[in-house]
Amino acid sequence: MDIFLLEFKEELWGTAICLLVFMILKFIGTKAIKKVGKISDINEVRTRLIIKYSAIGLFAFAVVALILIWGVDIKDIGLVFSSIFAVIGVALFAQWSILSNITAGVILFFSFPFKIGDKIRIMDKEMELPNEVYLIEDIRAFHIHLRRKNGELFTYPNNMMLQKAVALAQTFENPHDNSDAL
């Protein structure tokens, strides 16, 4: 055991420092995301989801740092990563909409001007009733739950919320639509 500690002293110190930095960054990031969520009055479930995403990203960086600290041959790592990314790339290409919805969910967390309980209109000509008022019931990782005036639950993908114009229902009046109250 003593031989191992003496032989890999620098790597062990580097690992300890890397793990300490990882834990500090995770703590600071969690506090910052919770503060943004509280200031923006964002649902706690959404806040925890974003914290989880950031922890996964930090963990990936920590793994890469540990691989570099322990001096794994870059050629071997390149071969392994290229194989892994080829498989993941094919899988993600098939699931591109899921990835874009997760990314849109993170963007909506930090910049979406509407909250749960707001009434909105989605300006989408392809929708059944393009000027209908919806009540935002929940904002999830992949989609938003909207309630129609007739009580029907409607899910709308997060990436579409970024692509289509969305307005608060109280911000304008449509003389042809009497659906302001849900």
Phi, psi and chi 1 to 4 in degrees:
 res  aa     phi    psi   chi1   chi2   chi3   chi4
   1 MET       -  -41.0 -177.9   70.9  170.9      -
   2 ASP   -63.8  -35.5  -68.9  -26.0      -      -
   3 ILE   -65.7  -41.9  -63.4  171.8      -      -
   4 PHE   -61.9  -45.5  176.4   78.7      -      -
   5 LEU   -63.2  -39.1  -67.5  175.9      -      -
   6 LEU   -72.6  -38.4  -70.4  174.6      -      -
   7 GLU   -71.0  -36.6 -171.7  175.2  -24.3      -
   8 PHE  -113.8   33.6  -64.9  106.3      -      -
   9 LYS   -58.5  -48.8 -177.7  178.7  176.9 -177.1
  10 GLU   -64.7  -41.6  -68.7  178.1   16.6      -
  11 GLU   -65.4  -38.7  -72.0   86.2   -4.9      -
  12 LEU   -67.2  -41.0  -69.5  170.6      -      -
  13 TRP   -64.4  -43.1  -84.9  109.7      -      -
  14 GLY   -60.8  -40.1      -      -      -      -
  15 THR   -64.4  -43.9  -59.9      -      -      -
  16 ALA   -62.0  -43.8      -      -      -      -
  17 ILE   -65.8  -42.4  -69.4  169.7      -      -
  18 CYS   -60.8  -45.1  179.2      -      -      -
  19 LEU   -66.7  -37.2  -67.0  176.0      -      -
  20 LEU   -64.6  -45.0 -178.5   65.9      -      -
  21 VAL   -62.9  -41.6  167.6      -      -      -
  22 PHE   -58.4  -47.5  169.1   73.3      -      -
  23 MET   -65.9  -39.6  -71.0 -171.9  -66.7      -
  24 ILE   -65.2  -45.7  -69.9  170.5      -      -
  25 LEU   -63.8  -38.3  -72.9  175.8      -      -
  26 LYS   -64.7  -42.1 -175.1  174.5 -177.0 -117.6
  27 PHE   -63.4  -47.9  176.5   77.0      -      -
  28 ILE   -64.2  -43.8  -68.6  170.5      -      -
  29 GLY   -62.7  -42.0      -      -      -      -
  30 THR   -62.5  -45.5  -60.5      -      -      -
  31 LYS   -60.7  -43.7  -71.8  -72.3 -174.4 -175.1
  32 ALA   -65.0  -43.1      -      -      -      -
  33 ILE   -67.0  -40.0  -68.7  169.0      -      -
  34 LYS   -63.1  -38.5  -77.0 -176.9  178.6  179.5
  35 LYS   -66.0  -44.1 -171.5  172.0 -175.6  178.0
  36 VAL   -60.9  -43.0  166.9      -      -      -
  37 GLY   -62.4  -40.3      -      -      -      -
  38 LYS   -71.4  -43.8 -172.0  173.9 -176.9  178.5
  39 ILE   -63.5  -40.6  -71.1  171.2      -      -
  40 SER   -85.2    0.4  -58.6      -      -      -
  41 ASP    55.5   50.8 -165.8   27.3      -      -
  42 ILE   -97.6  143.3  -64.4  173.3      -      -
  43 ASN   -52.9  138.8 -172.4  -20.1      -      -
  44 GLU   -63.8  -31.7 -170.9  174.9  -28.5      -
  45 VAL   -64.0  -42.8  174.6      -      -      -
  46 ARG   -64.6  -39.2  -72.9 -174.1   60.8 -142.6
  47 THR   -61.9  -44.4  -56.7      -      -      -
  48 ARG   -63.8  -35.6  -76.0 -171.6  -58.6 -140.0
  49 LEU   -63.7  -43.5 -175.7   66.6      -      -
  50 ILE   -67.4  -37.2  -61.0  -58.3      -      -
  51 ILE   -61.3  -41.2  -70.6  169.9      -      -
  52 LYS   -63.0  -44.6 -175.9  177.0  173.2 -178.5
  53 TYR   -60.5  -44.5  -70.5  159.0      -      -
  54 SER   -66.7  -36.2   67.5      -      -      -
  55 ALA   -64.7  -39.3      -      -      -      -
  56 ILE   -64.4  -42.8  -69.5  170.1      -      -
  57 GLY   -63.2  -44.3      -      -      -      -
  58 LEU   -63.3  -39.5  -83.7  173.0      -      -
  59 PHE   -61.6  -40.7  179.3   75.3      -      -
  60 ALA   -61.8  -43.3      -      -      -      -
  61 PHE   -64.5  -38.3  -77.5  118.9      -      -
  62 ALA   -64.4  -40.3      -      -      -      -
  63 VAL   -63.3  -43.8  167.0      -      -      -
  64 VAL   -62.1  -42.8  169.4      -      -      -
  65 ALA   -62.5  -42.5      -      -      -      -
  66 LEU   -64.8  -37.3  -72.3  173.7      -      -
  67 ILE   -62.6  -41.6  -72.8  170.7      -      -
  68 LEU   -69.1  -38.5  -65.8  174.0      -      -
  69 ILE   -62.7  -42.5  -72.4  170.2      -      -
  70 TRP   -81.7    0.9  -78.6   90.6      -      -
  71 GLY    69.3   34.6      -      -      -      -
  72 VAL   -66.2  138.2  177.7      -      -      -
  73 ASP   -59.8  126.0 -169.4   12.9      -      -
  74 ILE   -60.0  -35.5  -60.7  -63.3      -      -
  75 LYS   -64.0  -41.4  -68.0  177.7 -175.8  176.0
  76 ASP   -67.1  -42.8  -65.0  -22.6      -      -
  77 ILE   -64.4  -40.7  -68.0  -63.7      -      -
  78 GLY   -60.0  -40.9      -      -      -      -
  79 LEU   -65.7  -44.9  178.6   64.3      -      -
  80 VAL   -64.4  -48.5  169.6      -      -      -
  81 PHE   -64.3  -39.0  -82.4  138.6      -      -
  82 SER   -64.8  -37.6   65.4      -      -      -
  83 SER   -66.9  -44.9  -59.6      -      -      -
  84 ILE   -63.4  -46.5  -70.4  171.7      -      -
  85 PHE   -65.8  -30.2  -74.3  136.7      -      -
  86 ALA   -64.8  -45.5      -      -      -      -
  87 VAL   -66.5  -45.8  171.2      -      -      -
  88 ILE   -64.2  -39.5  -69.9  173.4      -      -
  89 GLY   -60.4  -42.2      -      -      -      -
  90 VAL   -64.9  -42.7  169.9      -      -      -
  91 ALA   -65.7  -41.8      -      -      -      -
  92 LEU   -71.8  -31.7  -72.5 -180.0      -      -
  93 PHE   -62.0  -38.4 -177.3   73.8      -      -
  94 ALA   -71.0  -25.7      -      -      -      -
  95 GLN  -114.6   33.9  -59.6  -61.6  -34.3      -
  96 TRP   -58.9  -38.4 -173.5 -105.3      -      -
  97 SER   -66.9  -33.6   66.5      -      -      -
  98 ILE   -65.1  -45.8  -68.7  174.3      -      -
  99 LEU   -62.3  -42.1 -176.1   62.4      -      -
 100 SER   -68.1  -33.3   69.0      -      -      -
 101 ASN   -70.1  -37.1  -80.0  -39.2      -      -
 102 ILE   -66.0  -45.2  -69.9  173.0      -      -
 103 THR   -61.2  -42.9  -54.7      -      -      -
 104 ALA   -64.2  -35.6      -      -      -      -
 105 GLY   -61.7  -39.7      -      -      -      -
 106 VAL   -67.4  -43.1  171.9      -      -      -
 107 ILE   -63.4  -42.6  -67.5  169.2      -      -
 108 LEU   -62.7  -33.0  -70.3  176.3      -      -
 109 PHE   -59.7  -44.2  176.9   80.9      -      -
 110 PHE   -87.9  -22.7  -71.4  106.2      -      -
 111 SER  -132.5    4.6   65.3      -      -      -
 112 PHE   -76.7  123.3 -165.0   50.2      -      -
 113 PRO   -79.0   -5.1   27.7  -32.5      -      -
 114 PHE  -109.6  153.0  -49.4  115.2      -      -
 115 LYS  -122.9  170.5  -60.9  178.7 -116.4 -179.1
 116 ILE   -61.5  132.1  -65.9  173.1      -      -
 117 GLY   101.7  -14.1      -      -      -      -
 118 ASP   -76.9  150.0  -74.4  -11.9      -      -
 119 LYS  -100.8  128.3  -64.7  176.7 -154.4  168.3
 120 ILE  -129.5  164.7   61.3  169.7      -      -
 121 ARG  -123.3  135.1  -66.4  178.8 -164.0 -102.6
 122 ILE  -106.1  119.4  -59.0  170.9      -      -
 123 MET   -85.1   78.9  -50.3  -53.8  171.2      -
 124 ASP  -129.8  112.9 -173.3   -4.2      -      -
 125 LYS   -65.6  -23.4  -66.7  178.8 -177.2  177.0
 126 GLU   -80.2  -10.7  -63.2  174.1    6.7      -
 127 MET   -75.4  157.7  -68.0 -178.8   68.5      -
 128 GLU   -58.2  -48.9 -178.0  179.9  -31.9      -
 129 LEU  -124.8   92.9  -61.3  169.4      -      -
 130 PRO   -65.2  -18.6   19.3  -27.1      -      -
 131 ASN  -113.6   18.3 -121.0   -1.1      -      -
 132 GLU   -73.0  150.1 -174.4  173.0    3.1      -
 133 VAL   -89.2  134.4  173.9      -      -      -
 134 TYR  -122.9  143.7  -60.8   95.5      -      -
 135 LEU   -97.7  126.0  174.7   69.7      -      -
 136 ILE   -76.6  113.0  -60.8  175.8      -      -
 137 GLU   -94.0  -36.2  -77.7 -162.1   -7.2      -
 138 ASP  -158.2  148.0 -163.3    6.3      -      -
 139 ILE  -121.1  115.2  -57.1  172.9      -      -
 140 ARG  -110.6 -175.6  -57.6 -142.0  171.0  178.8
 141 ALA   -67.2  -35.8      -      -      -      -
 142 PHE  -106.6  -28.5  -58.3  105.5      -      -
 143 HIS  -152.8  170.8   55.8  -88.8      -      -
 144 ILE  -114.3  135.2  -65.6  178.9      -      -
 145 HIS   -89.0  121.6  -74.2 -178.1      -      -
 146 LEU  -118.9  140.9  -57.0  170.2      -      -
 147 ARG  -109.7  126.0  179.7   81.6   52.8 -170.9
 148 ARG   -77.9  168.0  -71.4 -177.4  170.2  173.6
 149 LYS   -60.0  -34.6 -177.4  175.0   77.0  170.0
 150 ASN   -81.3    3.3   64.0    4.5      -      -
 151 GLY    95.8   -7.1      -      -      -      -
 152 GLU   -71.2  133.8 -177.4  179.8   14.6      -
 153 LEU   -84.4  135.1 -176.5   64.2      -      -
 154 PHE  -130.8  130.6 -178.8   68.3      -      -
 155 THR  -105.1  140.6   60.0      -      -      -
 156 TYR  -131.5  127.7 -159.3   70.2      -      -
 157 PRO   -62.5  144.1  -14.2   24.0      -      -
 158 ASN   -60.3  -39.7  -76.3  -18.9      -      -
 159 ASN   -65.7  -28.2   61.4   -8.4      -      -
 160 MET   -72.7  -29.3  -64.2  -57.8  -68.7      -
 161 MET   -65.0  -28.4  -69.7  -60.6  -78.2      -
 162 LEU   -82.1  -25.0  -66.1  177.5      -      -
 163 GLN   -90.7  -27.4  -65.5  174.9   14.9      -
 164 LYS  -104.2  153.7  -56.7  -65.5  179.2  179.9
 165 ALA   -73.1  133.7      -      -      -      -
 166 VAL  -128.4  134.2  178.6      -      -      -
 167 ALA  -132.3  148.9      -      -      -      -
 168 LEU   -64.8  137.9  -87.4  172.2      -      -
 169 ALA   -65.5  -27.6      -      -      -      -
 170 GLN   -80.7   -7.6  -66.6   85.8    0.9      -
 171 THR   -80.9  -15.3   59.1      -      -      -
 172 PHE  -152.8  159.6   64.7   89.9      -      -
 173 GLU  -113.0  136.8  -67.5  -66.1  -36.1      -
 174 ASN  -110.9  113.6 -176.7   -8.6      -      -
 175 PRO   -65.2  -17.4   19.9  -27.5      -      -
 176 HIS   -95.0    0.9  -54.9  -66.7      -      -
 177 ASP  -130.8  122.7 -173.2   16.7      -      -
 178 ASN  -107.3   35.6  -68.2  -30.2      -      -
 179 SER  -107.0   32.2   61.9      -      -      -
 180 ASP   -68.3  -31.1  -75.8  -25.0      -      -
 181 ALA   -99.4  133.6      -      -      -      -
 182 LEU   -93.9      -  -75.2  174.4      -      -
